[in-house]
């Protein structure tokens, strides 16, 4: 099978709007899908003109509501609309639809004959918007009624395990044409790895509507090309990634893929979210990932599932990097290295001797930070809502601990030279500081504190905004991300050339 094509889904209300979007992304796409079910009623009457309005081949799709589309009228009117779109074939095939998408249960001989006569290939599609689809090879074989059709299956995975199984089944399809897509953010790897998934094409959406399609795991063609280097991915591309849950925000793919590109490495790094560390590791093993980053909430749970761990992981009790070293899955922690460098750069200090530090939170990231703070010579107190978790980390490193709430205000003032925020509170928040997005909402800043929040999106978190307004020096977690990511890249590079 040739390299997968990049298809842009057009869901504008008018043809002019769709043409404008197609032109915007022209350099990143191979074809477009005209979703006529999204068009206004009057615009639908003119769909026959669309192929001649753009410079790339086009697919005509009129998706029914039951299959996730916007066409709510009956099958009779939809059949007539398909006929209108395929009628009056032009001698110049570029002015005809190159493809038409008919569902697996939609068989109208006159339309099929017209498509074949006019050189329009039929995509025979099946959608399950609620469940995964098993036995892909068998189903695809049944859908191939002629050698001229391209069968398509799109399904909704429930867990990353469903995606793992789909990749295993797709491995048997390397000598045939088909379109495969696992929907939702769980299925995102199938869009990036269409080459490995043996899919004829991958679907993208314009960035203007990504918020509307986020639950379907869509990506815009520019990001697919510039960040993930999609057109360079082939069967020899080395795979890396990041796992966690819900994994809604991560800048790691941009960082790692830029490093791969700068070092001329045929590799790609992508997110694969999983509710469990066990399923994430199984996915990595089955599709051949060389190394991956680990984020919330798997930094601790991943450890007992690995073959071995670096001494730092044993001491910290958290792992943020996993390497496949010739089949031996080994855990490392680069958070501590990245954080130490970032914090000293921010505070302009050589060490933290004589400093009293508050660590907010007691998750996997706080373990690495506590390790770094200890090695830098500071005294510290771990604050957490579940005091038992704070106690475990504090006792491990010889620190104090306290609950995270107004009852610990005096203790927080005592350890306020440097306040390090490690929880997820404030991530993605655009609201003013409140008890839901600011973990120390009860604390009034004096203006003398250093505030380091390991969150980097938004750039200024609610607690940072409040601290900055009081005159404190503040810093977000991008520098930590950058430095720990560079340390991860060094580990990734070591296994890059392994066979």
PyMOL commands that set and color helices and strands:
alter all, ss='L'
color gray80, all
select helices_A, chain A and resi 15-24+26-28+36-38+41-44+47-53+65-67+75-86+93-95+109-117+136-143+160-173+185-192+194-197+207-216+221-226+230-232+252-262+277-287+303-305+311-316+335-347+364-375+387-397+406-414+462-469+478-494
alter helices_A, ss='H'
color red, helices_A
select strands_A, chain A and resi 5-10+31-35+57-61+99-103+121-128+150-156+178-183+201-205+238-243+267-271+289-294+308-309+321-325+328-332+356-360+379-384+400-403+418-421+450-453+473-475
alter strands_A, ss='S'
color yellow, strands_A
deselect
rebuild
show_as cartoon
